[in-house]
Amino acid sequence: MTVPSLAQEAARDLVRVREDVRADLMRARHRTSKLLRQGEHDNSHRPHRSLNQRPPGGHELALRVAPAEDVPVTRKEILGGLINEYRRA
């Protein structure tokens, strides 16, 4: 069994720190992309009470009530199924 020198220990510590920083950056990028997609959904699709059930992004969705048998509805999963968007086909 050998005892590593100070230089070897320092090199090992630098490699570990670099790996930890890389993992932290990947987690931060993942969280940022999820937040951006959530914000996009909230501002472009989700209806708001104060706007007469229209989304704040300015997109005019057909939100009139219609019989379900007349208009087919499609579902789109966002964020791996965490959010579902429903649109008329």
C-alpha positions in Angstrom: 0.0 0.0 0.0 1.3 3.4 -0.9 0.5 6.8 0.4 -0.3 9.4 -2.3 1.9 12.5 -2.4 0.4 15.9 -1.9 0.5 16.5 -5.6 -1.5 13.3 -6.3 -4.1 14.2 -3.6 -4.4 17.7 -5.0 -4.9 16.4 -8.5 -7.6 13.9 -7.3 -9.4 16.7 -5.4 -9.4 18.9 -8.5 -10.9 16.1 -10.6 -13.6 15.6 -8.0 -14.4 19.3 -7.8 -14.6 19.5 -11.6 -17.0 16.6 -11.7 -19.2 18.1 -8.9 -19.3 21.5 -10.7 -20.2 19.8 -14.0 -23.1 17.9 -12.3 -24.3 21.1 -10.6 -24.3 22.9 -14.0 -26.3 20.1 -15.6 -28.9 20.2 -12.8 -29.2 24.0 -13.1 -29.7 23.7 -16.9 -32.3 21.1 -16.4 -34.2 23.2 -13.8 -33.9 26.3 -16.0 -35.4 24.5 -19.0 -38.3 23.2 -17.0 -39.0 26.6 -15.6 -38.9 28.1 -19.0 -41.3 25.5 -20.4 -43.6 26.0 -17.4 -43.6 29.8 -18.0 -44.3 29.3 -21.7 -47.3 27.1 -20.8 -48.6 29.6 -18.2 -48.3 32.6 -20.6 -49.4 31.0 -23.8 -52.0 28.4 -23.0 -53.3 28.4 -19.5 -56.5 30.6 -19.1 -56.5 33.4 -16.5 -59.6 34.7 -14.7 -58.6 38.3 -14.9 -58.4 38.1 -18.7 -61.8 36.5 -19.3 -60.4 33.0 -19.5 -57.8 34.0 -22.2 -54.1 33.4 -21.8 -51.9 36.4 -21.1 -49.7 35.8 -24.2 -52.2 37.4 -26.5 -53.1 34.2 -28.3 -56.8 33.9 -28.9 -57.8 30.4 -28.2 -61.3 29.2 -29.0 -62.6 28.8 -25.5 -66.3 28.9 -26.3 -68.3 26.1 -24.9 -69.3 23.6 -27.6 -70.8 20.1 -27.3 -68.1 17.5 -26.9 -69.5 15.3 -29.7 -69.1 18.1 -32.2 -65.5 19.1 -31.7 -62.7 16.5 -31.1 -60.1 17.4 -28.5 -56.4 16.6 -28.6 -54.1 16.3 -25.6 -50.5 17.3 -25.6 -48.2 16.3 -22.7 -45.7 18.8 -21.4 -42.9 18.2 -19.0 -43.3 14.5 -19.3 -47.0 14.4 -18.5 -46.8 16.8 -15.5 -48.9 19.3 -17.5 -51.5 18.4 -20.1 -52.6 20.9 -22.7 -56.0 20.3 -24.4 -56.8 21.9 -27.8 -59.6 21.5 -30.2 -58.5 19.6 -33.2 
